[in-house]
Amino acid sequence: MTIWLNDTLGITVNSKRVRRVMKKAGLQSKIRRGKKFKVMDGTTYKYDNILNRDFHAERPNEKFVTDITYIKTDSGMVFLSMIKDLFDNSISGYSISRNNDLKLVSDNIINVFERIETQNGSAVMLHSDQGFQYTSRLYARLIEKYNIKASMSRKGNCFDNAGAENFFSHLKAELIKRVRLRDYREAKKAIDEYIWYYNNERIQIKLKMAPMKYLSRFWCSKE
């Protein structure tokens, strides 16, 4: 809020004063709840934890994290697969489906890796958990096809993929828990709009601006 007031409205104010005014007005940000995790067994392919909780990237398309979450609607579950760039925390790609299957993940990977460009054609790191989609033969084929450097969380260790879980916690706290979604169509529309907002308008404290603005400044500095 402080960054938004300073940057958007040109109001010079410090964070302590903002907290006092918000408290007096009865305003409070939505608190994100912790998430329970379960261990997946019966894996086929496994990869080393190359990322090793180093969530810093020097440039775009260097390190990605990916994961899947579910969204409840009145008509059943909707599943979201996303790929996040750790350089600017932007969502580089996502897919939405009524089914939590291999296609959900493969469609997302194809969508992202068919269009990205890397420095000198270097491999991009893609970190995931040990969900069945990421240990499948299809995932292994995609890893090879797109020259991806696969990284995988240790078994049952949610903190290894905190970069992905962080986005889902924001999505659920700021959108899913605030609206009632009747069906797949409403869920998809709401998620589409939120991800656009998250990439283009939502200020991040780490960046002090929205991801796409940060990315634009990076490329301008290279010209």
Contacts in CASP RR format, 6 or more apart in sequence:
PFRMAT RR
TARGET T0000
AUTHOR 0000-0000-0000
METHOD contacts of the structure
MODEL  1
MTIWLNDTLGITVNSKRVRRVMKKAGLQSKIRRGKKFKVMDGTTYKYDNI
LNRDFHAERPNEKFVTDITYIKTDSGMVFLSMIKDLFDNSISGYSISRNN
DLKLVSDNIINVFERIETQNGSAVMLHSDQGFQYTSRLYARLIEKYNIKA
SMSRKGNCFDNAGAENFFSHLKAELIKRVRLRDYREAKKAIDEYIWYYNN
ERIQIKLKMAPMKYLSRFWCSKE
1 18 0 8 1.000
1 22 0 8 1.000
1 29 0 8 1.000
2 13 0 8 1.000
2 14 0 8 1.000
2 15 0 8 1.000
2 18 0 8 1.000
3 203 0 8 1.000
3 205 0 8 1.000
3 208 0 8 1.000
3 209 0 8 1.000
4 203 0 8 1.000
5 11 0 8 1.000
5 13 0 8 1.000
5 18 0 8 1.000
6 12 0 8 1.000
6 13 0 8 1.000
7 203 0 8 1.000
7 208 0 8 1.000
7 209 0 8 1.000
22 28 0 8 1.000
30 173 0 8 1.000
30 174 0 8 1.000
30 177 0 8 1.000
30 178 0 8 1.000
31 173 0 8 1.000
32 169 0 8 1.000
32 170 0 8 1.000
32 172 0 8 1.000
32 173 0 8 1.000
33 169 0 8 1.000
33 173 0 8 1.000
34 169 0 8 1.000
35 158 0 8 1.000
35 165 0 8 1.000
35 168 0 8 1.000
35 169 0 8 1.000
37 156 0 8 1.000
37 158 0 8 1.000
39 155 0 8 1.000
39 156 0 8 1.000
40 129 0 8 1.000
40 130 0 8 1.000
40 131 0 8 1.000
40 132 0 8 1.000
40 155 0 8 1.000
42 132 0 8 1.000
42 135 0 8 1.000
43 130 0 8 1.000
43 131 0 8 1.000
43 132 0 8 1.000
43 135 0 8 1.000
44 135 0 8 1.000
44 136 0 8 1.000
44 137 0 8 1.000
45 135 0 8 1.000
45 136 0 8 1.000
45 137 0 8 1.000
45 139 0 8 1.000
45 140 0 8 1.000
46 130 0 8 1.000
46 135 0 8 1.000
46 152 0 8 1.000
47 150 0 8 1.000
47 151 0 8 1.000
47 152 0 8 1.000
48 151 0 8 1.000
48 152 0 8 1.000
49 151 0 8 1.000
49 152 0 8 1.000
49 153 0 8 1.000
49 154 0 8 1.000
49 160 0 8 1.000
50 125 0 8 1.000
50 127 0 8 1.000
50 149 0 8 1.000
50 150 0 8 1.000
50 151 0 8 1.000
51 63 0 8 1.000
51 65 0 8 1.000
51 125 0 8 1.000
51 127 0 8 1.000
51 151 0 8 1.000
51 160 0 8 1.000
52 160 0 8 1.000
53 159 0 8 1.000
53 160 0 8 1.000
53 162 0 8 1.000
54 63 0 8 1.000
55 63 0 8 1.000
55 65 0 8 1.000
55 86 0 8 1.000
55 162 0 8 1.000
55 163 0 8 1.000
56 86 0 8 1.000
57 63 0 8 1.000
57 85 0 8 1.000
57 86 0 8 1.000
57 87 0 8 1.000
58 87 0 8 1.000
59 87 0 8 1.000
59 119 0 8 1.000
59 218 0 8 1.000
60 85 0 8 1.000
60 87 0 8 1.000
60 88 0 8 1.000
60 215 0 8 1.000
60 218 0 8 1.000
61 85 0 8 1.000
61 87 0 8 1.000
61 116 0 8 1.000
61 117 0 8 1.000
61 118 0 8 1.000
61 119 0 8 1.000
61 124 0 8 1.000
62 86 0 8 1.000
62 87 0 8 1.000
62 118 0 8 1.000
62 119 0 8 1.000
62 124 0 8 1.000
62 125 0 8 1.000
63 85 0 8 1.000
63 86 0 8 1.000
63 87 0 8 1.000
63 124 0 8 1.000
63 125 0 8 1.000
63 127 0 8 1.000
64 83 0 8 1.000
64 84 0 8 1.000
64 85 0 8 1.000
64 86 0 8 1.000
64 92 0 8 1.000
64 112 0 8 1.000
64 124 0 8 1.000
64 125 0 8 1.000
64 126 0 8 1.000
64 127 0 8 1.000
65 83 0 8 1.000
65 84 0 8 1.000
65 86 0 8 1.000
65 126 0 8 1.000
65 127 0 8 1.000
65 128 0 8 1.000
65 161 0 8 1.000
65 163 0 8 1.000
65 164 0 8 1.000
66 81 0 8 1.000
66 82 0 8 1.000
66 83 0 8 1.000
66 84 0 8 1.000
66 105 0 8 1.000
66 108 0 8 1.000
66 109 0 8 1.000
66 126 0 8 1.000
66 127 0 8 1.000
66 128 0 8 1.000
66 134 0 8 1.000
66 164 0 8 1.000
67 81 0 8 1.000
67 82 0 8 1.000
67 128 0 8 1.000
67 129 0 8 1.000
67 161 0 8 1.000
67 164 0 8 1.000
67 165 0 8 1.000
67 168 0 8 1.000
68 79 0 8 1.000
68 80 0 8 1.000
68 81 0 8 1.000
68 100 0 8 1.000
68 104 0 8 1.000
68 105 0 8 1.000
68 131 0 8 1.000
68 133 0 8 1.000
69 79 0 8 1.000
69 80 0 8 1.000
69 168 0 8 1.000
69 171 0 8 1.000
69 172 0 8 1.000
70 77 0 8 1.000
70 78 0 8 1.000
70 79 0 8 1.000
70 80 0 8 1.000
70 100 0 8 1.000
71 77 0 8 1.000
71 78 0 8 1.000
71 79 0 8 1.000
71 80 0 8 1.000
71 176 0 8 1.000
71 181 0 8 1.000
71 187 0 8 1.000
71 191 0 8 1.000
72 78 0 8 1.000
72 176 0 8 1.000
72 181 0 8 1.000
73 181 0 8 1.000
73 182 0 8 1.000
73 183 0 8 1.000
73 184 0 8 1.000
73 186 0 8 1.000
73 187 0 8 1.000
74 180 0 8 1.000
74 181 0 8 1.000
74 182 0 8 1.000
74 183 0 8 1.000
75 182 0 8 1.000
75 183 0 8 1.000
75 184 0 8 1.000
76 98 0 8 1.000
76 183 0 8 1.000
77 98 0 8 1.000
77 100 0 8 1.000
78 96 0 8 1.000
78 97 0 8 1.000
78 98 0 8 1.000
78 181 0 8 1.000
78 184 0 8 1.000
78 187 0 8 1.000
78 188 0 8 1.000
79 96 0 8 1.000
79 97 0 8 1.000
79 98 0 8 1.000
79 99 0 8 1.000
79 100 0 8 1.000
79 104 0 8 1.000
80 94 0 8 1.000
80 95 0 8 1.000
80 96 0 8 1.000
80 171 0 8 1.000
80 191 0 8 1.000
81 94 0 8 1.000
81 95 0 8 1.000
81 96 0 8 1.000
81 97 0 8 1.000
81 104 0 8 1.000
81 105 0 8 1.000
81 107 0 8 1.000
81 108 0 8 1.000
81 133 0 8 1.000
82 91 0 8 1.000
82 93 0 8 1.000
82 94 0 8 1.000
82 108 0 8 1.000
82 164 0 8 1.000
82 167 0 8 1.000
82 195 0 8 1.000
83 91 0 8 1.000
83 92 0 8 1.000
83 93 0 8 1.000
83 94 0 8 1.000
83 108 0 8 1.000
83 109 0 8 1.000
83 112 0 8 1.000
83 126 0 8 1.000
84 90 0 8 1.000
84 91 0 8 1.000
84 92 0 8 1.000
84 163 0 8 1.000
84 164 0 8 1.000
84 167 0 8 1.000
85 91 0 8 1.000
85 92 0 8 1.000
86 163 0 8 1.000
87 215 0 8 1.000
87 218 0 8 1.000
88 207 0 8 1.000
88 211 0 8 1.000
88 212 0 8 1.000
88 214 0 8 1.000
88 215 0 8 1.000
88 218 0 8 1.000
89 167 0 8 1.000
89 204 0 8 1.000
89 206 0 8 1.000
89 207 0 8 1.000
89 211 0 8 1.000
90 199 0 8 1.000
90 211 0 8 1.000
90 212 0 8 1.000
90 215 0 8 1.000
91 167 0 8 1.000
91 195 0 8 1.000
91 198 0 8 1.000
91 199 0 8 1.000
92 112 0 8 1.000
92 116 0 8 1.000
93 108 0 8 1.000
93 111 0 8 1.000
93 112 0 8 1.000
94 108 0 8 1.000
94 191 0 8 1.000
94 195 0 8 1.000
95 104 0 8 1.000
95 105 0 8 1.000
95 107 0 8 1.000
95 108 0 8 1.000
95 111 0 8 1.000
96 184 0 8 1.000
96 187 0 8 1.000
96 188 0 8 1.000
96 191 0 8 1.000
97 103 0 8 1.000
97 104 0 8 1.000
97 107 0 8 1.000
98 184 0 8 1.000
101 133 0 8 1.000
102 133 0 8 1.000
102 136 0 8 1.000
102 138 0 8 1.000
102 139 0 8 1.000
104 133 0 8 1.000
105 133 0 8 1.000
105 134 0 8 1.000
105 139 0 8 1.000
106 138 0 8 1.000
106 139 0 8 1.000
106 142 0 8 1.000
109 126 0 8 1.000
109 139 0 8 1.000
109 142 0 8 1.000
109 146 0 8 1.000
109 148 0 8 1.000
110 142 0 8 1.000
113 124 0 8 1.000
113 142 0 8 1.000
113 146 0 8 1.000
113 148 0 8 1.000
116 124 0 8 1.000
118 124 0 8 1.000
121 147 0 8 1.000
123 147 0 8 1.000
123 148 0 8 1.000
123 149 0 8 1.000
124 146 0 8 1.000
124 147 0 8 1.000
124 148 0 8 1.000
124 149 0 8 1.000
125 148 0 8 1.000
125 149 0 8 1.000
125 150 0 8 1.000
125 151 0 8 1.000
126 143 0 8 1.000
126 148 0 8 1.000
126 149 0 8 1.000
126 150 0 8 1.000
126 151 0 8 1.000
127 151 0 8 1.000
127 152 0 8 1.000
127 153 0 8 1.000
127 160 0 8 1.000
127 161 0 8 1.000
127 164 0 8 1.000
128 134 0 8 1.000
128 150 0 8 1.000
128 151 0 8 1.000
128 152 0 8 1.000
128 153 0 8 1.000
128 161 0 8 1.000
129 152 0 8 1.000
129 153 0 8 1.000
129 156 0 8 1.000
129 158 0 8 1.000
129 160 0 8 1.000
129 161 0 8 1.000
130 152 0 8 1.000
130 153 0 8 1.000
130 155 0 8 1.000
130 156 0 8 1.000
133 139 0 8 1.000
134 152 0 8 1.000
142 148 0 8 1.000
143 150 0 8 1.000
153 160 0 8 1.000
153 161 0 8 1.000
154 160 0 8 1.000
158 165 0 8 1.000
167 198 0 8 1.000
170 198 0 8 1.000
171 191 0 8 1.000
171 194 0 8 1.000
171 198 0 8 1.000
174 194 0 8 1.000
175 190 0 8 1.000
175 191 0 8 1.000
175 194 0 8 1.000
179 190 0 8 1.000
181 187 0 8 1.000
181 190 0 8 1.000
198 211 0 8 1.000
199 210 0 8 1.000
199 211 0 8 1.000
199 212 0 8 1.000
200 210 0 8 1.000
200 211 0 8 1.000
200 212 0 8 1.000
200 213 0 8 1.000
201 210 0 8 1.000
202 210 0 8 1.000
203 209 0 8 1.000
203 210 0 8 1.000
204 210 0 8 1.000
204 211 0 8 1.000
207 214 0 8 1.000
209 217 0 8 1.000
END
